């Protein structure tokens, strides 16, 4: 019986789903709704606080982990959806495309976060 890497992908799927469901809504609410509604006088102060927060290595690491695991969660879900739609004969190509795309997304997010 050949060794399967399926457990590895399922662990990334589970971790990405949990982190995405817990942290992404908080990030969206904070950066998308709360910060833009602050008046102009406080906006500069809040921008400075957010810049200081994002300059922390720990915060950058957390962002990369959350974004990366969300990419792998999405890739695993899309892969299994495509398998259910009848693309089982192309399983290796679909897997390479999905997980390769997730890896590329992770690498791009690392580049973006490190330049903040």
Buried (B, 14 or more C-beta within 10 A) or exposed (E): EEEEEEEEBEEBBEBBBEBBEEBEEEEEEEEEEEBEEEEEEEEEEBEEEEEEEEEEEEBBEBBBBBBBBBBBBBBBBBBBEBBEEEEEEEEEEBBEBBBEBBBEBBEEBBEEBEEE
